């Protein structure tokens, strides 16, 4: 049973790693190793650490594997050596000196007590180093280290008999540097409160393209305070510090809010300082959507947002689509039937017109040509006396009637075609019936119709 679970854990870890779910893969590999220690599991843990940008852990795991590879093949050992060499290049050495014994934390994780027995191994990049000791004020510092170098920093501990105060600094604008009492403590949004000594504390927020904002606050020992900042764009900032943001919404008439500012209609691109921004798109009847976007100079940052309808809006859209489909089918089928009936009627009357016209032509050739008995140019009294007017009406009236009825048939057919066109349009734009913004507004439809000569057609195209 233990072997079966270990094998299942190992296979699950491989599957998660292939999907890019590194944290889950690492947990499965650790559990598998707890059940049955196997060098191949250590090898895979080293690869996961490397993918998670944890070069120190990756180096330790791969070194452990290469020290005892077990039955691993030559290909795995070669790959482990290559990855270990890459990770080793990304590791820096950090020496922390304090004037009093203190606990050292790197990025919120305790790593030892000063004086340290050996340098702290950290991955290349930026790190926040903090030192704390009873009876002393904590101290924080951000350091940026390149791989394969050794950096030494000295941190002074200030004695105090009072408890630190906690200050929460917030701003709707992301990526702004937070400077407390002249020292940088991070960038917005800060993950936690900042420990500050009791008394007056000054805080500044800075970001390129914005005016610097500063506030002060006085806190008692052990107190909790909060400062909220709103940074304004600097109109004098150079064009090189600006870029365009193009936001599109699934719902026309949506509103846009950038970095907690004023709402504006979502129309056209927005010019913003380069860097990260927090964007909110909303519309009455729909759930708002918030996204983070990076604006780069010289490029358009594009963002497409799909708004999900609220329950009330979804129900209304479903009802509207149902009604639209019912009306569409009614008009499409009814219009088609009317169009066919009108066409048949017009064809029948056209046949009657042909017969009536033939009779009229025969009468005209026999009686009404110049010099014949019912020549219209003869004396009107004689024309009437001979009954020519009555006979002419008897052959002319069927022709006129057939023409009129044919026009009626064509008109009825045209009305039917128009009704079918409208019904097809209603069906094409009614959606699938799913209560989502995507089904309500996605895709595009186009209609084309033609009619003439007693016939017509409808072309409906759609993309969904």
N, C-alpha and C positions, 0 to 999 in steps of 0.2 A: 504493500500500500504506500509506503514511503517513497519507493522508487517511482511508482506510478504518478504520485503527486508531483515529485520533483521533475519528472519528464514533462508532465502537463504544464507546470509552471515555466519550464524552460521554453517549450514550444510557444506558449502564450507571450513570453517576453520577446521572442524572435518576431512574432507576428506584430506586436505593438511597435517594436523598433522599426520594422519595415514601413509601418504606417506613419512614422514620425512622432509617435506618442512616447517620448523618451522617459518621462517620469514614471509612467506605468510600466514600461519595459524594465527599468531599473529595479522597481519594487518586486517584480516577478523573479528577476534573476537573483536578487538578494534572498528571497524566500527559497528558491531552488537550492542555493548554496548552503543555506542553513540546514536543509534536509539532507543533502548529500554533497559535501565539498568536492568540487570538480574543477580542475584548471580551466576547462573550456568555458565554464560559467564565468570565471574571473576574467577571461579574455573578452567575453561579450560585455561584461560590466565596464571594462576599460573603454570599449568602443562607444558605449552609451555615454560615459562621462565625457569623452571627447566631443560627441555630438551636442552635449549640453553645455559646452564651453566651460568645463571644469578641468583644466589641464593638470592641476596638482593631483586630483583623485584619479584621473586617467593614467598619469605617469605611475602612480603607486600600484594601481591594479595591473597594468601591463608589465611592470617590473616583477611583480609577484608571479604573474603567469609565466614569464620567460625564465624565472628561477626554478620553476617546477612545471613544465608544460605537460607532463603526463603523456598521454597518447596522442596529443595534438599533432597534426600533420605539419609538414615543412611549410606549406603555403600559409597556414595560420601563424606560425612562428615568424615567418618573414614579414607578414602584414603587421603583426604586433610590434616588431622592431621598427618598422617604418612609422607607424602611428606614434609610438613612444618617442621617437626622435623628433617628430613634428611638435608634439605636446611639450617636450622639454625646452624647445626654443621659445615657448610662450610663457615660461615661468620666470618670475622675478623674485628676488630676495629682499625682504623688508626688515630692517633693524629698528626697533622702537626703544627709545631711551626716555626715562622719566626721572625726575628728581626725587620721587618717593615711590616705594613699591605700589604697583597698581595692576588692576586687571585690564588686559588689552582685548579689545573687540575689533574685528575687521568685518565690515558690512553687517554688523549686528550679531556676529557669531564670536563667542569667546574663544581665543586662541592661546592664552597663556597668561602668566604673571611676570611682571618685570622684577628683577632683571631676567631677561629671556636667556635660556641656555643656548639657543641657536636662532638664526634669522627665520622669519616667517615666510613660508613659500606662498605666493599668491599668483594668480593669473595676470597677464599683462592687461592694462586698462586702468580705469578709475576705481578707486576704493575709498571708503570712509573709515578712518581709524579713530577709535574712541578709547579713552583711558578713564577708569573710575577707581576710586578708593574711598573707604569710610573717612569722614572728616575733611574731604577735599572736594572741590568742584570738579565735575566731569569736564573733559576736554575732547573736542572732536576736530578732525582735520581730514581734508580730502587730498589724496595723493594720486598721481597718474604715473604708472610705471610701464616701461617697455620691457620686453622679454629679455632674459639672460643678463640683467643688471642687478646690482645691489644698491638699495637706497637706504640711507639712515636718516631718521627724523627724531627730533627731540621735542618732547611735550612737557610743558610746565604745569604742575599741579598747584592750584591755589587753595590753601586751607580755608575752611569755613565751619562755623558751628550751626549754621542754619540749613534748612532743607531747600533743595532746588525748586524753582517754580517751573511749570509746564506751559508752553506757549504753542498754540495751534495757529499756523499761518496758512491761509487759503486764498486762492485766486482762480477765477474762471479761465484765465489764459494759461495754457500749459507751456512748459519749457522756459519759464522765467526764473532767473537765478535769485535765490533767497540769501540775503546777507544779514546776519544777526550780530550786532555789536562789532561790525567791521569784518566778520569772518563768514565765508560762504559755507552754508550748511546743506545745500542741495538745490534742486529745481522743482518747481511746481509741476504736478501736485506732490507735496511732501507726504511720505507714507505714514508719518507719525508726528507727534508733537515734539517740540525742541525744548530741551532742558536749559533754562537760563537762570542766572543768579538773581536773587530777590533785588528789587529796586527798579530803576529805570532801564528799559531795554529799547534799543533802536533797531528797526527792521527796514531794509530796503529791498525792493524788487526791481530787477533790471533785465531787459531783453532788447536785442538789436531791433530797431524799427519802432520802438515804443519809448515814451517818456518814463524816466525813472520815477518810481513812487516810493515815498518814505513815510513811516509812521513810528510813533513811540508809545510805549505802554509801561505803566508802573505796576509791579506785581509783588505781593507779599510772599513770605516764605511758604512753600507748599501750595501756593495758589495756582489756579488754572486760568489762563487768559486766551483770547482769540482775536486775531486781526485778519480782516478781509480786505483784499486789494482789488482795485480795478485799474488796469493800465490803459492809457490812451495812446493811440497811434501818434507817432511823431511826424507832423507834416513836413518837417525839414529833412526827413530821412532820404538818402539817395535812392534812385530807381533800382540800383543793384540789390537793394534789400527788400524788394517787392516782387510778388508773383501773382498770377491769376488763379482763382479757384472757380471751377465750373461744376455746379451741382445740378443734377437732374432728378426729378421725382416722378414716381409712378402716377401721382395724382396731380392734375393741373390745378393751379390756384393755391399751391402750398406756400408756406412761409419759411424763411430761413433765419436762423439765429447763429451767430458766430461768436464763440468765446463768451457766452453769457450776455452779449450786447443786445441792442434793440432788435426787435423782429422786423423783417423786411420781406416784401414779396419776392418769391423765388423767380427772378427774371434776369437772365444774362449773367456773365461772369462777375466775380467780386475780386477787387484788387486788395491784397493783404500782404503784410510783412512776411518774409520767408520764415520757415520754421513750422513747428507743430501747431495745430489749431483743433479746437473741439467744435463740431458742427452739429446743429440740431435742426431737423426738418419736421414740421408738423402741419396739420390741417384739421379743422373741426370735423369730428366724426371718425377720426383715424388715430391710431396710437403713434405717438411721436417716435422718431428714430434719431439716435445720437451716434456719431461716427468721429473717429480721429483721422486727420488727414495732414500730410506734410506738403507745404507749399514750397516750391523751388523756383528760383529766379530764372526767367527765360523759358519756362515751361508752363503749360496749363495743367494744374492738378485737377483731375476729373474724379467725380464721386457720383455714383448712381444709387439712389435710395428707393426702396420699395416700402410703402406705408401699408400697414395691416389695418383693416377696418375694425372699429369697435363692434361689440356684439350687436348693438342697435343698428349700426350702419350695415353690418353684414346681413342682418335680417331684412332690412329695407332693400338692399341690393338684390337679395334672393327673390323677394316678392316682385321687385321691378323686372328682374330677368324673366321670371315665370310669366308675368303679364305680357311682357314684350314678346316672348316666344309664342304664347297663345295667340296674340294679335297677329304675329308674323305668319304663323301657319294658316290662320283663318284668311288673311289677305292673300297669301301666296296661293293656297289651293282654290279659294273663291275666285281670285283674279284669273288664275289659269282656266278655271271652268268658264268664266264669263268671256275670256279671250277666245277660247275654242268655240263657244257658242256663237259669239259675234262673227268669228271667221266663217263658220259653217253657214250662218245666215247670209253673210255677204256673198259667199260663193253661190248659194242658191239663187239669191236675187240677181247676181251677175248673169246666171244662166237665163233667168226670166228676162233680163234686159236684152240679152242677145236675141231671144225669140221675138220680143216686142220690137226691137230695132229692125229685125229682118222683115217683120210685117209692115212696119212703117216704110222701109225702103221700097218694098214691092208696090205698095199703094202709091208712093210718090212717083215711081217710074211709070206707073200705068195711067195715072190721072193728072198729076200736077206738073209735069214737064211743060215747057212753053208750047202752046198750040193745042194742048189736050183739053179735055172737057172741064177739068178743075184747075186750070192754070190760074194762080192767084192774081195774075195781072189783068184778068178779064173784068168785066163790069161787076162791081160788088153785088148789085141786085141779082144779076144772073147767077153769080157764085153762090148766093144764099138760096136762090130758087132751085137750083139743081141739088141742094143738100150737101154741097162740098164741105161747108164748114163743119157739119155734123160728122161726116165721114172722116175728116181730118182729125177731129177731136178723138174719134174712136180708136185711131191708130197712134195718136200722139200721147194720150193719157197713160196707156200702159208703159210707154217708154219713160215718161216722167216719174211715174210711181216706182218703177223698178230702180231707177237711179236714186231716188230718195231713200228707198229701203236699203239699197246697197250702202249708201253713206251712213245710215243708222247702224248697219252691221259693222262697218269699219270703225265707227265711233265707239260702239260697245266693245269691240275687240281691243281698241286702244285703251279704253278705261280698264279693261281686264289686265292688259299688259302693265299699265301703270300701277294697278293694285298689287300685281305679282312682284313688281320691282320693289315697291315699298315693303311688302311682306318679306322678301328676301333680305332687304337691308335690315329690317328689324331682327330677323333670325341671325344674320351675320354679326350683328353688334350686341346680341343678347348675352354672350358669354356662355361658359360651360356650366354655370350654376354653383361652382364652388365659392364659398364665402371668403374669398381672399382678394386683396387689392390686385394681385397679379391677374386673376381671372376677370376682375372687373375692368381692367384697363389695358391688359397686355395685348400685343399683336396689332395688326392693322388690317382694315378691310377696304376693298374698293369695288364699285359697281359700274357696270356698263350695260346699256340697254339700247336696242334698236327696234324700229318698227317701220313697216311700209309694204305696199303691195299685198295687203291682206295677211301679212305674217309679221312675227316679231321674235325677239330673243333676249335673254338675260344672261349676263356673265357676272358671277360673284367669285372674287378671289379673296383669300384671307391667309394671314400668317399668325400663328398662335404659339 
